[in-house]
Amino acid sequence: MPFLYDPPAHVLAQLAMNQASIFGAIIKDNATGQIIAQMQPSMGLTQVLSRLTGMASSGFSPLAAASLVQNEQIKQGIAQLQNGMILMQNLHYGALALSGLGLGISVAGLPRPWRG
């Protein structure tokens, strides 16, 4: 399994002798608790992220990952808009039918002229 972070060379001896400990991406001195180094992402992290995002062949790019998320959000927004437009069209047809029904009732309900 690849390491996600590469510890700096100057703290490898301290890590080997348990004088320092790794907490996430930082290295702390066990005696004082002070941060003595920060680790940089290794190529293993890039490979893991590439596999997770499905971009193993082209390499990992944070902008490409953000673009994929944004594209998915746009697709979902378009689908919601299309569903809303279908609903509006159905409501329009219903209103048109009701107005035709109302016109028929008003014509049928006209009073007849008085003949007397």
Biopython code that builds the backbone (N, CA, C, O; Angstrom):
import numpy as np
from Bio.PDB.StructureBuilder import StructureBuilder

atoms = [
    (1, "MET", "N", (0.839, -1.181, 0.000)),
    (1, "MET", "CA", (0.000, 0.000, 0.000)),
    (1, "MET", "C", (0.879, 1.237, 0.000)),
    (1, "MET", "O", (1.832, 1.308, 0.775)),
    (2, "PRO", "N", (0.584, 2.217, -0.851)),
    (2, "PRO", "CA", (1.426, 3.408, -0.909)),
    (2, "PRO", "C", (1.172, 4.319, 0.297)),
    (2, "PRO", "O", (0.059, 4.393, 0.819)),
    (3, "PHE", "N", (2.247, 5.014, 0.727)),
    (3, "PHE", "CA", (2.110, 5.986, 1.793)),
    (3, "PHE", "C", (1.483, 7.253, 1.226)),
    (3, "PHE", "O", (1.786, 7.663, 0.106)),
    (4, "LEU", "N", (0.606, 7.864, 2.013)),
    (4, "LEU", "CA", (-0.061, 9.062, 1.542)),
    (4, "LEU", "C", (0.802, 10.307, 1.748)),
    (4, "LEU", "O", (0.649, 11.292, 1.025)),
    (5, "TYR", "N", (1.719, 10.269, 2.741)),
    (5, "TYR", "CA", (2.593, 11.405, 3.005)),
    (5, "TYR", "C", (4.025, 10.934, 3.126)),
    (5, "TYR", "O", (4.282, 9.825, 3.594)),
    (6, "ASP", "N", (4.953, 11.767, 2.710)),
    (6, "ASP", "CA", (6.377, 11.475, 2.836)),
    (6, "ASP", "C", (6.942, 12.304, 3.982)),
    (6, "ASP", "O", (6.914, 13.533, 3.914)),
    (7, "PRO", "N", (7.460, 11.659, 5.046)),
    (7, "PRO", "CA", (8.064, 12.433, 6.129)),
    (7, "PRO", "C", (9.395, 13.016, 5.666)),
    (7, "PRO", "O", (10.103, 12.392, 4.876)),
    (8, "PRO", "N", (9.741, 14.212, 6.153)),
    (8, "PRO", "CA", (11.021, 14.812, 5.783)),
    (8, "PRO", "C", (12.188, 13.954, 6.284)),
    (8, "PRO", "O", (12.084, 13.267, 7.300)),
    (9, "ALA", "N", (13.278, 14.012, 5.560)),
    (9, "ALA", "CA", (14.439, 13.169, 5.873)),
    (9, "ALA", "C", (15.027, 13.495, 7.242)),
    (9, "ALA", "O", (15.523, 12.592, 7.916)),
    (10, "HIS", "N", (14.987, 14.765, 7.678)),
    (10, "HIS", "CA", (15.631, 15.139, 8.937)),
    (10, "HIS", "C", (14.887, 14.645, 10.176)),
    (10, "HIS", "O", (15.433, 14.741, 11.275)),
    (11, "VAL", "N", (13.682, 14.129, 10.053)),
    (11, "VAL", "CA", (12.949, 13.613, 11.213)),
    (11, "VAL", "C", (12.781, 12.097, 11.180)),
    (11, "VAL", "O", (12.170, 11.527, 12.084)),
    (12, "LEU", "N", (13.307, 11.444, 10.165)),
    (12, "LEU", "CA", (13.171, 9.987, 10.066)),
    (12, "LEU", "C", (13.801, 9.276, 11.261)),
    (12, "LEU", "O", (13.255, 8.289, 11.754)),
    (13, "ALA", "N", (14.953, 9.774, 11.732)),
    (13, "ALA", "CA", (15.621, 9.149, 12.875)),
    (13, "ALA", "C", (14.776, 9.305, 14.132)),
    (13, "ALA", "O", (14.664, 8.365, 14.918)),
    (14, "GLN", "N", (14.180, 10.478, 14.332)),
    (14, "GLN", "CA", (13.337, 10.702, 15.511)),
    (14, "GLN", "C", (12.098, 9.798, 15.470)),
    (14, "GLN", "O", (11.668, 9.279, 16.500)),
    (15, "LEU", "N", (11.540, 9.618, 14.290)),
    (15, "LEU", "CA", (10.386, 8.728, 14.160)),
    (15, "LEU", "C", (10.777, 7.283, 14.449)),
    (15, "LEU", "O", (10.023, 6.546, 15.084)),
    (16, "ALA", "N", (11.958, 6.879, 13.980)),
    (16, "ALA", "CA", (12.422, 5.513, 14.178)),
    (16, "ALA", "C", (12.685, 5.219, 15.654)),
    (16, "ALA", "O", (12.483, 4.090, 16.101)),
    (17, "MET", "N", (13.133, 6.223, 16.418)),
    (17, "MET", "CA", (13.433, 6.031, 17.843)),
    (17, "MET", "C", (12.250, 6.413, 18.742)),
    (17, "MET", "O", (12.411, 6.519, 19.958)),
    (18, "ASN", "N", (11.072, 6.620, 18.160)),
    (18, "ASN", "CA", (9.855, 6.989, 18.900)),
    (18, "ASN", "C", (10.018, 8.278, 19.694)),
    (18, "ASN", "O", (9.390, 8.451, 20.739)),
    (19, "GLN", "N", (10.854, 9.177, 19.204)),
    (19, "GLN", "CA", (10.976, 10.497, 19.820)),
    (19, "GLN", "C", (9.945, 11.459, 19.237)),
    (19, "GLN", "O", (9.705, 12.531, 19.792)),
    (20, "ALA", "N", (9.340, 11.071, 18.120)),
    (20, "ALA", "CA", (8.337, 11.905, 17.455)),
    (20, "ALA", "C", (7.202, 11.004, 16.982)),
    (20, "ALA", "O", (7.379, 9.806, 16.763)),
    (21, "SER", "N", (6.024, 11.624, 16.831)),
    (21, "SER", "CA", (4.838, 10.890, 16.387)),
    (21, "SER", "C", (4.164, 11.636, 15.248)),
    (21, "SER", "O", (4.241, 12.860, 15.139)),
    (22, "ILE", "N", (3.503, 10.858, 14.405)),
    (22, "ILE", "CA", (2.794, 11.438, 13.261)),
    (22, "ILE", "C", (1.326, 11.615, 13.643)),
    (22, "ILE", "O", (0.686, 10.676, 14.117)),
    (23, "PHE", "N", (0.792, 12.827, 13.433)),
    (23, "PHE", "CA", (-0.619, 13.155, 13.640)),
    (23, "PHE", "C", (-1.144, 13.745, 12.341)),
    (23, "PHE", "O", (-0.965, 14.933, 12.071)),
    (24, "GLY", "N", (-1.797, 12.903, 11.533)),
    (24, "GLY", "CA", (-2.292, 13.374, 10.240)),
    (24, "GLY", "C", (-1.133, 13.694, 9.324)),
    (24, "GLY", "O", (-0.416, 12.792, 8.889)),
    (25, "ALA", "N", (-0.940, 14.969, 9.024)),
    (25, "ALA", "CA", (0.138, 15.387, 8.129)),
    (25, "ALA", "C", (1.205, 16.180, 8.869)),
    (25, "ALA", "O", (2.036, 16.835, 8.240)),
    (26, "ILE", "N", (1.192, 16.127, 10.219)),
    (26, "ILE", "CA", (2.218, 16.828, 10.981)),
    (26, "ILE", "C", (2.974, 15.831, 11.851)),
    (26, "ILE", "O", (2.480, 14.744, 12.149)),
    (27, "ILE", "N", (4.170, 16.218, 12.247)),
    (27, "ILE", "CA", (4.999, 15.394, 13.119)),
    (27, "ILE", "C", (5.269, 16.209, 14.369)),
    (27, "ILE", "O", (5.742, 17.343, 14.297)),
    (28, "LYS", "N", (4.956, 15.608, 15.535)),
    (28, "LYS", "CA", (5.133, 16.285, 16.816)),
    (28, "LYS", "C", (6.214, 15.589, 17.623)),
    (28, "LYS", "O", (6.377, 14.371, 17.562)),
    (29, "ASP", "N", (6.948, 16.393, 18.383)),
    (29, "ASP", "CA", (7.936, 15.877, 19.317)),
    (29, "ASP", "C", (7.179, 15.271, 20.492)),
    (29, "ASP", "O", (6.301, 15.923, 21.059)),
    (30, "ASN", "N", (7.506, 14.024, 20.872)),
    (30, "ASN", "CA", (6.788, 13.355, 21.950)),
    (30, "ASN", "C", (7.049, 13.999, 23.306)),
    (30, "ASN", "O", (6.167, 13.991, 24.165)),
    (31, "ALA", "N", (8.236, 14.557, 23.520)),
    (31, "ALA", "CA", (8.573, 15.133, 24.819)),
    (31, "ALA", "C", (7.878, 16.479, 25.028)),
    (31, "ALA", "O", (7.324, 16.728, 26.099)),
    (32, "THR", "N", (7.900, 17.334, 24.028)),
    (32, "THR", "CA", (7.367, 18.690, 24.191)),
    (32, "THR", "C", (5.975, 18.869, 23.600)),
    (32, "THR", "O", (5.249, 19.779, 24.000)),
    (33, "GLY", "N", (5.591, 18.019, 22.658)),
    (33, "GLY", "CA", (4.299, 18.163, 21.992)),
    (33, "GLY", "C", (4.305, 19.217, 20.902)),
    (33, "GLY", "O", (3.270, 19.488, 20.294)),
    (34, "GLN", "N", (5.465, 19.815, 20.649)),
    (34, "GLN", "CA", (5.561, 20.842, 19.610)),
    (34, "GLN", "C", (5.649, 20.205, 18.230)),
    (34, "GLN", "O", (6.165, 19.100, 18.060)),
    (35, "ILE", "N", (5.131, 20.935, 17.256)),
    (35, "ILE", "CA", (5.223, 20.484, 15.868)),
    (35, "ILE", "C", (6.644, 20.697, 15.390)),
    (35, "ILE", "O", (7.182, 21.800, 15.492)),
    (36, "ILE", "N", (7.253, 19.644, 14.869)),
    (36, "ILE", "CA", (8.627, 19.761, 14.380)),
    (36, "ILE", "C", (8.719, 19.675, 12.863)),
    (36, "ILE", "O", (9.736, 20.053, 12.283)),
    (37, "ALA", "N", (7.667, 19.180, 12.214)),
    (37, "ALA", "CA", (7.701, 19.087, 10.755)),
    (37, "ALA", "C", (6.295, 18.863, 10.215)),
    (37, "ALA", "O", (5.395, 18.401, 10.916)),
    (38, "GLN", "N", (6.147, 19.206, 8.956)),
    (38, "GLN", "CA", (4.927, 18.906, 8.226)),
    (38, "GLN", "C", (5.289, 18.020, 7.056)),
    (38, "GLN", "O", (6.345, 18.177, 6.442)),
    (39, "MET", "N", (4.401, 17.082, 6.752)),
    (39, "MET", "CA", (4.674, 16.172, 5.648)),
    (39, "MET", "C", (3.968, 16.645, 4.389)),
    (39, "MET", "O", (2.916, 17.281, 4.444)),
    (40, "GLN", "N", (4.569, 16.319, 3.261)),
    (40, "GLN", "CA", (4.018, 16.668, 1.964)),
    (40, "GLN", "C", (3.319, 15.446, 1.370)),
    (40, "GLN", "O", (3.749, 14.316, 1.604)),
    (41, "PRO", "N", (2.241, 15.659, 0.602)),
    (41, "PRO", "CA", (1.594, 14.517, -0.050)),
    (41, "PRO", "C", (2.580, 13.790, -0.959)),
    (41, "PRO", "O", (3.374, 14.413, -1.663)),
    (42, "SER", "N", (2.515, 12.488, -0.931)),
    (42, "SER", "CA", (3.394, 11.689, -1.778)),
    (42, "SER", "C", (2.679, 11.348, -3.074)),
    (42, "SER", "O", (1.519, 11.711, -3.269)),
    (43, "MET", "N", (3.368, 10.657, -3.947)),
    (43, "MET", "CA", (2.755, 10.193, -5.191)),
    (43, "MET", "C", (1.676, 9.154, -4.883)),
    (43, "MET", "O", (0.753, 8.975, -5.679)),
    (44, "GLY", "N", (1.775, 8.468, -3.745)),
    (44, "GLY", "CA", (0.759, 7.504, -3.357)),
    (44, "GLY", "C", (-0.587, 8.165, -3.142)),
    (44, "GLY", "O", (-1.620, 7.599, -3.498)),
    (45, "LEU", "N", (-0.589, 9.373, -2.554)),
    (45, "LEU", "CA", (-1.833, 10.116, -2.358)),
    (45, "LEU", "C", (-2.449, 10.485, -3.698)),
    (45, "LEU", "O", (-3.660, 10.373, -3.888)),
    (46, "THR", "N", (-1.614, 10.922, -4.613)),
    (46, "THR", "CA", (-2.106, 11.270, -5.939)),
    (46, "THR", "C", (-2.713, 10.051, -6.628)),
    (46, "THR", "O", (-3.747, 10.158, -7.286)),
    (47, "GLN", "N", (-2.077, 8.902, -6.480)),
    (47, "GLN", "CA", (-2.594, 7.683, -7.100)),
    (47, "GLN", "C", (-3.927, 7.266, -6.484)),
    (47, "GLN", "O", (-4.841, 6.857, -7.200)),
    (48, "VAL", "N", (-4.042, 7.366, -5.165)),
    (48, "VAL", "CA", (-5.298, 7.005, -4.500)),
    (48, "VAL", "C", (-6.415, 7.932, -4.947)),
    (48, "VAL", "O", (-7.512, 7.478, -5.273)),
    (49, "LEU", "N", (-6.137, 9.231, -4.962)),
    (49, "LEU", "CA", (-7.155, 10.185, -5.383)),
    (49, "LEU", "C", (-7.525, 9.993, -6.849)),
    (49, "LEU", "O", (-8.681, 10.180, -7.228)),
    (50, "SER", "N", (-6.557, 9.625, -7.667)),
    (50, "SER", "CA", (-6.842, 9.382, -9.078)),
    (50, "SER", "C", (-7.778, 8.197, -9.250)),
    (50, "SER", "O", (-8.693, 8.229, -10.073)),
    (51, "ARG", "N", (-7.543, 7.156, -8.471)),
    (51, "ARG", "CA", (-8.423, 5.992, -8.551)),
    (51, "ARG", "C", (-9.824, 6.321, -8.064)),
    (51, "ARG", "O", (-10.812, 5.854, -8.631)),
    (52, "LEU", "N", (-9.907, 7.127, -7.009)),
    (52, "LEU", "CA", (-11.214, 7.477, -6.461)),
    (52, "LEU", "C", (-12.038, 8.313, -7.427)),
    (52, "LEU", "O", (-13.258, 8.167, -7.494)),
    (53, "THR", "N", (-11.391, 9.168, -8.158)),
    (53, "THR", "CA", (-12.124, 10.046, -9.069)),
    (53, "THR", "C", (-12.219, 9.479, -10.477)),
    (53, "THR", "O", (-12.851, 10.086, -11.342)),
    (54, "GLY", "N", (-11.598, 8.317, -10.727)),
    (54, "GLY", "CA", (-11.703, 7.703, -12.044)),
    (54, "GLY", "C", (-10.823, 8.357, -13.085)),
    (54, "GLY", "O", (-11.066, 8.210, -14.283)),
    (55, "MET", "N", (-9.814, 9.069, -12.650)),
    (55, "MET", "CA", (-8.938, 9.757, -13.596)),
    (55, "MET", "C", (-7.514, 9.204, -13.522)),
    (55, "MET", "O", (-6.549, 9.960, -13.631)),
    (56, "ALA", "N", (-7.379, 7.892, -13.336)),
    (56, "ALA", "CA", (-6.061, 7.293, -13.157)),
    (56, "ALA", "C", (-5.196, 7.437, -14.403)),
    (56, "ALA", "O", (-3.979, 7.580, -14.287)),
    (57, "SER", "N", (-5.787, 7.402, -15.577)),
    (57, "SER", "CA", (-4.982, 7.453, -16.795)),
    (57, "SER", "C", (-4.451, 8.852, -17.085)),
    (57, "SER", "O", (-3.351, 8.995, -17.619)),
    (58, "SER", "N", (-5.215, 9.881, -16.742)),
    (58, "SER", "CA", (-4.778, 11.240, -17.067)),
    (58, "SER", "C", (-4.121, 11.944, -15.899)),
    (58, "SER", "O", (-3.674, 13.080, -16.052)),
    (59, "GLY", "N", (-4.044, 11.314, -14.737)),
    (59, "GLY", "CA", (-3.465, 11.956, -13.573)),
    (59, "GLY", "C", (-4.517, 12.756, -12.831)),
    (59, "GLY", "O", (-5.535, 13.144, -13.406)),
    (60, "PHE", "N", (-4.272, 13.000, -11.563)),
    (60, "PHE", "CA", (-5.242, 13.710, -10.738)),
    (60, "PHE", "C", (-5.093, 15.213, -10.920)),
    (60, "PHE", "O", (-3.985, 15.749, -10.920)),
    (61, "SER", "N", (-6.204, 15.863, -11.072)),
    (61, "SER", "CA", (-6.231, 17.312, -11.146)),
    (61, "SER", "C", (-7.380, 17.799, -10.271)),
    (61, "SER", "O", (-8.530, 17.431, -10.511)),
    (62, "PRO", "N", (-7.092, 18.617, -9.262)),
    (62, "PRO", "CA", (-8.182, 19.121, -8.415)),
    (62, "PRO", "C", (-9.223, 19.896, -9.210)),
    (62, "PRO", "O", (-10.412, 19.846, -8.898)),
    (63, "LEU", "N", (-8.780, 20.604, -10.226)),
    (63, "LEU", "CA", (-9.728, 21.352, -11.052)),
    (63, "LEU", "C", (-10.631, 20.416, -11.842)),
    (63, "LEU", "O", (-11.816, 20.697, -12.026)),
    (64, "ALA", "N", (-10.076, 19.310, -12.306)),
    (64, "ALA", "CA", (-10.892, 18.340, -13.050)),
    (64, "ALA", "C", (-11.909, 17.686, -12.116)),
    (64, "ALA", "O", (-13.047, 17.444, -12.516)),
    (65, "ALA", "N", (-11.511, 17.400, -10.879)),
    (65, "ALA", "CA", (-12.449, 16.807, -9.922)),
    (65, "ALA", "C", (-13.564, 17.788, -9.595)),
    (65, "ALA", "O", (-14.732, 17.406, -9.528)),
    (66, "ALA", "N", (-13.206, 19.059, -9.392)),
    (66, "ALA", "CA", (-14.220, 20.082, -9.119)),
    (66, "ALA", "C", (-15.136, 20.249, -10.321)),
    (66, "ALA", "O", (-16.338, 20.463, -10.165)),
    (67, "SER", "N", (-14.578, 20.153, -11.505)),
    (67, "SER", "CA", (-15.373, 20.282, -12.718)),
    (67, "SER", "C", (-16.377, 19.131, -12.829)),
    (67, "SER", "O", (-17.518, 19.343, -13.242)),
    (68, "LEU", "N", (-15.961, 17.923, -12.465)),
    (68, "LEU", "CA", (-16.879, 16.782, -12.500)),
    (68, "LEU", "C", (-18.046, 16.981, -11.532)),
    (68, "LEU", "O", (-19.196, 16.693, -11.866)),
    (69, "VAL", "N", (-17.744, 17.471, -10.347)),
    (69, "VAL", "CA", (-18.798, 17.723, -9.352)),
    (69, "VAL", "C", (-19.740, 18.806, -9.859)),
    (69, "VAL", "O", (-20.961, 18.682, -9.763)),
    (70, "GLN", "N", (-19.154, 19.866, -10.398)),
    (70, "GLN", "CA", (-19.973, 20.969, -10.898)),
    (70, "GLN", "C", (-20.838, 20.525, -12.075)),
    (70, "GLN", "O", (-22.001, 20.917, -12.169)),
    (71, "ASN", "N", (-20.288, 19.719, -12.966)),
    (71, "ASN", "CA", (-21.067, 19.222, -14.107)),
    (71, "ASN", "C", (-22.241, 18.368, -13.634)),
    (71, "ASN", "O", (-23.338, 18.451, -14.185)),
    (72, "GLU", "N", (-22.007, 17.551, -12.617)),
    (72, "GLU", "CA", (-23.084, 16.715, -12.086)),
    (72, "GLU", "C", (-24.182, 17.584, -11.471)),
    (72, "GLU", "O", (-25.367, 17.292, -11.630)),
    (73, "GLN", "N", (-23.793, 18.645, -10.775)),
    (73, "GLN", "CA", (-24.781, 19.548, -10.192)),
    (73, "GLN", "C", (-25.572, 20.260, -11.285)),
    (73, "GLN", "O", (-26.776, 20.470, -11.136)),
    (74, "ILE", "N", (-24.921, 20.631, -12.368)),
    (74, "ILE", "CA", (-25.613, 21.285, -13.481)),
    (74, "ILE", "C", (-26.606, 20.315, -14.125)),
    (74, "ILE", "O", (-27.728, 20.700, -14.456)),
    (75, "LYS", "N", (-26.189, 19.048, -14.303)),
    (75, "LYS", "CA", (-27.098, 18.047, -14.875)),
    (75, "LYS", "C", (-28.331, 17.870, -14.003)),
    (75, "LYS", "O", (-29.447, 17.779, -14.514)),
    (76, "GLN", "N", (-28.135, 17.821, -12.691)),
    (76, "GLN", "CA", (-29.271, 17.678, -11.789)),
    (76, "GLN", "C", (-30.180, 18.898, -11.857)),
    (76, "GLN", "O", (-31.403, 18.763, -11.815)),
    (77, "GLY", "N", (-29.596, 20.081, -11.963)),
    (77, "GLY", "CA", (-30.394, 21.300, -12.078)),
    (77, "GLY", "C", (-31.214, 21.325, -13.355)),
    (77, "GLY", "O", (-32.374, 21.739, -13.345)),
    (78, "ILE", "N", (-30.617, 20.885, -14.454)),
    (78, "ILE", "CA", (-31.345, 20.839, -15.731)),
    (78, "ILE", "C", (-32.492, 19.836, -15.655)),
    (78, "ILE", "O", (-33.581, 20.099, -16.166)),
    (79, "ALA", "N", (-32.255, 18.692, -15.025)),
    (79, "ALA", "CA", (-33.317, 17.687, -14.888)),
    (79, "ALA", "C", (-34.477, 18.237, -14.056)),
    (79, "ALA", "O", (-35.641, 18.007, -14.385)),
    (80, "GLN", "N", (-34.164, 18.959, -12.983)),
    (80, "GLN", "CA", (-35.220, 19.559, -12.158)),
    (80, "GLN", "C", (-35.983, 20.618, -12.948)),
    (80, "GLN", "O", (-37.204, 20.727, -12.828)),
    (81, "LEU", "N", (-35.274, 21.387, -13.747)),
    (81, "LEU", "CA", (-35.925, 22.405, -14.579)),
    (81, "LEU", "C", (-36.853, 21.756, -15.597)),
    (81, "LEU", "O", (-37.962, 22.242, -15.819)),
    (82, "GLN", "N", (-36.416, 20.665, -16.219)),
    (82, "GLN", "CA", (-37.260, 19.962, -17.189)),
    (82, "GLN", "C", (-38.517, 19.409, -16.518)),
    (82, "GLN", "O", (-39.610, 19.491, -17.078)),
    (83, "ASN", "N", (-38.362, 18.849, -15.320)),
    (83, "ASN", "CA", (-39.531, 18.340, -14.594)),
    (83, "ASN", "C", (-40.500, 19.470, -14.263)),
    (83, "ASN", "O", (-41.715, 19.293, -14.348)),
    (84, "GLY", "N", (-39.972, 20.616, -13.891)),
    (84, "GLY", "CA", (-40.813, 21.775, -13.613)),
    (84, "GLY", "C", (-41.549, 22.260, -14.848)),
    (84, "GLY", "O", (-42.713, 22.650, -14.764)),
    (85, "MET", "N", (-40.886, 22.241, -15.986)),
    (85, "MET", "CA", (-41.525, 22.675, -17.232)),
    (85, "MET", "C", (-42.648, 21.716, -17.639)),
    (85, "MET", "O", (-43.684, 22.156, -18.138)),
    (86, "ILE", "N", (-42.452, 20.418, -17.429)),
    (86, "ILE", "CA", (-43.507, 19.439, -17.730)),
    (86, "ILE", "C", (-44.715, 19.695, -16.833)),
    (86, "ILE", "O", (-45.855, 19.651, -17.295)),
    (87, "LEU", "N", (-44.465, 19.963, -15.555)),
    (87, "LEU", "CA", (-45.555, 20.264, -14.629)),
    (87, "LEU", "C", (-46.301, 21.522, -15.070)),
    (87, "LEU", "O", (-47.532, 21.547, -15.061)),
    (88, "MET", "N", (-45.567, 22.561, -15.455)),
    (88, "MET", "CA", (-46.213, 23.801, -15.906)),
    (88, "MET", "C", (-47.053, 23.554, -17.162)),
    (88, "MET", "O", (-48.143, 24.112, -17.293)),
    (89, "GLN", "N", (-46.566, 22.735, -18.075)),
    (89, "GLN", "CA", (-47.305, 22.429, -19.290)),
    (89, "GLN", "C", (-48.605, 21.693, -18.952)),
    (89, "GLN", "O", (-49.654, 21.992, -19.523)),
    (90, "ASN", "N", (-48.539, 20.738, -18.030)),
    (90, "ASN", "CA", (-49.741, 20.011, -17.624)),
    (90, "ASN", "C", (-50.741, 20.935, -16.932)),
    (90, "ASN", "O", (-51.948, 20.819, -17.145)),
    (91, "LEU", "N", (-50.243, 21.841, -16.112)),
    (91, "LEU", "CA", (-51.131, 22.814, -15.465)),
    (91, "LEU", "C", (-51.792, 23.726, -16.497)),
    (91, "LEU", "O", (-52.960, 24.092, -16.362)),
    (92, "HIS", "N", (-51.037, 24.082, -17.515)),
    (92, "HIS", "CA", (-51.581, 24.923, -18.592)),
    (92, "HIS", "C", (-52.726, 24.204, -19.307)),
    (92, "HIS", "O", (-53.774, 24.797, -19.560)),
    (93, "TYR", "N", (-52.523, 22.925, -19.631)),
    (93, "TYR", "CA", (-53.580, 22.152, -20.280)),
    (93, "TYR", "C", (-54.816, 22.039, -19.383)),
    (93, "TYR", "O", (-55.945, 22.131, -19.863)),
    (94, "GLY", "N", (-54.600, 21.842, -18.099)),
    (94, "GLY", "CA", (-55.715, 21.758, -17.166)),
    (94, "GLY", "C", (-56.478, 23.073, -17.084)),
    (94, "GLY", "O", (-57.709, 23.075, -17.059)),
    (95, "ALA", "N", (-55.760, 24.187, -17.040)),
    (95, "ALA", "CA", (-56.417, 25.493, -16.993)),
    (95, "ALA", "C", (-57.189, 25.755, -18.277)),
    (95, "ALA", "O", (-58.280, 26.324, -18.241)),
    (96, "LEU", "N", (-56.636, 25.347, -19.405)),
    (96, "LEU", "CA", (-57.319, 25.523, -20.687)),
    (96, "LEU", "C", (-58.615, 24.705, -20.715)),
    (96, "LEU", "O", (-59.643, 25.188, -21.192)),
    (97, "ALA", "N", (-58.568, 23.483, -20.211)),
    (97, "ALA", "CA", (-59.771, 22.639, -20.176)),
    (97, "ALA", "C", (-60.826, 23.232, -19.248)),
    (97, "ALA", "O", (-62.012, 23.236, -19.579)),
    (98, "LEU", "N", (-60.403, 23.730, -18.095)),
    (98, "LEU", "CA", (-61.347, 24.328, -17.155)),
    (98, "LEU", "C", (-61.973, 25.602, -17.718)),
    (98, "LEU", "O", (-63.156, 25.859, -17.494)),
    (99, "SER", "N", (-61.196, 26.397, -18.443)),
    (99, "SER", "CA", (-61.767, 27.618, -19.022)),
    (99, "SER", "C", (-62.776, 27.261, -20.116)),
    (99, "SER", "O", (-63.795, 27.937, -20.251)),
    (100, "GLY", "N", (-62.509, 26.214, -20.895)),
    (100, "GLY", "CA", (-63.475, 25.763, -21.901)),
    (100, "GLY", "C", (-64.742, 25.248, -21.252)),
    (100, "GLY", "O", (-65.840, 25.484, -21.756)),
    (101, "LEU", "N", (-64.603, 24.549, -20.138)),
    (101, "LEU", "CA", (-65.754, 24.054, -19.401)),
    (101, "LEU", "C", (-66.573, 25.215, -18.840)),
    (101, "LEU", "O", (-67.804, 25.183, -18.863)),
    (102, "GLY", "N", (-65.892, 26.227, -18.344)),
    (102, "GLY", "CA", (-66.580, 27.406, -17.816)),
    (102, "GLY", "C", (-67.335, 28.150, -18.898)),
    (102, "GLY", "O", (-68.438, 28.640, -18.656)),
    (103, "LEU", "N", (-66.761, 28.243, -20.087)),
    (103, "LEU", "CA", (-67.437, 28.910, -21.203)),
    (103, "LEU", "C", (-68.692, 28.126, -21.593)),
    (103, "LEU", "O", (-69.737, 28.717, -21.864)),
    (104, "GLY", "N", (-68.587, 26.810, -21.623)),
    (104, "GLY", "CA", (-69.751, 25.976, -21.954)),
    (104, "GLY", "C", (-70.867, 26.131, -20.936)),
    (104, "GLY", "O", (-72.040, 26.183, -21.305)),
    (105, "ILE", "N", (-70.519, 26.203, -19.675)),
    (105, "ILE", "CA", (-71.534, 26.367, -18.637)),
    (105, "ILE", "C", (-72.192, 27.734, -18.742)),
    (105, "ILE", "O", (-73.406, 27.856, -18.579)),
    (106, "SER", "N", (-71.394, 28.764, -19.015)),
    (106, "SER", "CA", (-71.974, 30.115, -19.089)),
    (106, "SER", "C", (-72.896, 30.248, -20.310)),
    (106, "SER", "O", (-73.913, 30.938, -20.241)),
    (107, "VAL", "N", (-72.547, 29.593, -21.424)),
    (107, "VAL", "CA", (-73.419, 29.650, -22.608)),
    (107, "VAL", "C", (-74.702, 28.883, -22.337)),
    (107, "VAL", "O", (-75.787, 29.334, -22.705)),
    (108, "ALA", "N", (-74.587, 27.740, -21.701)),
    (108, "ALA", "CA", (-75.769, 26.932, -21.418)),
    (108, "ALA", "C", (-76.653, 27.588, -20.356)),
    (108, "ALA", "O", (-77.859, 27.344, -20.327)),
    (109, "GLY", "N", (-76.096, 28.383, -19.517)),
    (109, "GLY", "CA", (-76.858, 28.976, -18.441)),
    (109, "GLY", "C", (-77.405, 30.354, -18.755)),
    (109, "GLY", "O", (-77.928, 31.015, -17.857)),
    (110, "LEU", "N", (-77.308, 30.811, -19.984)),
    (110, "LEU", "CA", (-77.852, 32.128, -20.336)),
    (110, "LEU", "C", (-79.371, 32.109, -20.192)),
    (110, "LEU", "O", (-80.014, 31.137, -20.587)),
    (111, "PRO", "N", (-79.944, 33.156, -19.639)),
    (111, "PRO", "CA", (-81.409, 33.174, -19.518)),
    (111, "PRO", "C", (-82.061, 33.315, -20.887)),
    (111, "PRO", "O", (-81.537, 33.992, -21.772)),
    (112, "ARG", "N", (-83.195, 32.674, -21.048)),
    (112, "ARG", "CA", (-83.914, 32.762, -22.309)),
    (112, "ARG", "C", (-84.709, 34.071, -22.340)),
    (112, "ARG", "O", (-85.168, 34.556, -21.306)),
    (113, "PRO", "N", (-84.857, 34.615, -23.506)),
    (113, "PRO", "CA", (-85.622, 35.871, -23.579)),
    (113, "PRO", "C", (-87.066, 35.648, -23.118)),
    (113, "PRO", "O", (-87.650, 34.585, -23.331)),
    (114, "TRP", "N", (-87.598, 36.643, -22.505)),
    (114, "TRP", "CA", (-88.957, 36.550, -21.979)),
    (114, "TRP", "C", (-89.950, 36.752, -23.086)),
    (114, "TRP", "O", (-89.863, 37.722, -23.839)),
    (115, "ARG", "N", (-90.867, 35.871, -23.187)),
    (115, "ARG", "CA", (-91.912, 36.025, -24.206)),
    (115, "ARG", "C", (-93.249, 36.118, -23.476)),
    (115, "ARG", "O", (-93.670, 35.189, -22.787)),
    (116, "GLY", "N", (-93.827, 37.134, -23.628)),
    (116, "GLY", "CA", (-95.045, 37.256, -22.880)),
    (116, "GLY", "C", (-96.180, 37.914, -23.481)),
    (116, "GLY", "O", (-97.232, 38.027, -22.853)),
]
sb = StructureBuilder()
sb.init_structure("model")
sb.init_model(0)
sb.init_chain("A")
sb.init_seg("    ")
for serial, (resi, resn, name, xyz) in enumerate(atoms, 1):
    if name == "N":
        sb.init_residue(resn, " ", resi, " ")
    sb.init_atom(name, np.array(xyz, "f"), 0.0, 1.0, " ", f" {name:<3s}", serial, name[0])
structure = sb.get_structure()
